[in-house]
Amino acid sequence: METMATWVDAYAAPEDPVRAERGQLEADFAAVKWKQWQFRWTRCRTGGSGSGRAGSAQR
């Protein structure tokens, strides 16, 4: 029973640096994805192409 409690504590501890860092990375990744989606949506709404290189090649 001791090993199970230790395992649960290791993953549930909010002060665990590895878990905290991983949570921060996941939050940063989600923020970047949201900004990318927002940027693409704005470009589509304003008539721009998805990528600057493709847009300049078409003109």
N, C-alpha and C positions, 0 to 999 in steps of 0.2 A: 504493500500500500504506500510505502514511503516514496518509491520511485515514481508512482503515478502522481502523487501530490507535488513532488519536485518538478516533474515534467509540466504539469498544469501551471505551477507558479512561474516557471521559466518563461512560458509563452503568454501568461496573463499579466505579468508585471509591467505596468506602464513605464517604469523607470529603466526598463531594459534598453540599452543604447541601440542594439541592432534592430530591435522591433521599432523603436522610435524613428530611427533613420529610414527604415524601409517605409514606414507610414508617411514620412515627409517626402520621400522620393515618389511614392504613389500619388500624393497630393500635387506635387509639382508636375508630374506627368499628366494628370487630369487637367490641370490649369493650362498647360501647353496645348493639349488636344483641343480644349475649348476655344482657345485663342485662334488656333489654326482653322477650326470649323467656322468661327465667327468671321475670320478674314475671307475665307472662300465664299461664304454666303454674301458678304458685303460686295466682293468683286463681281459675283454673279448678278447681284441686284443693280450694280452700276454699269454693267455691260462689259466689264473687263474679262480677260481670259484667265484661266486657272493659273497659268505660269507666265511670267514676263517674257521668257525666251520664245515660247510658242506664239505669244501675242505679237512680238516684234517680227517673227518670221512670216506671219500671215499678212502683214501689212506691206 
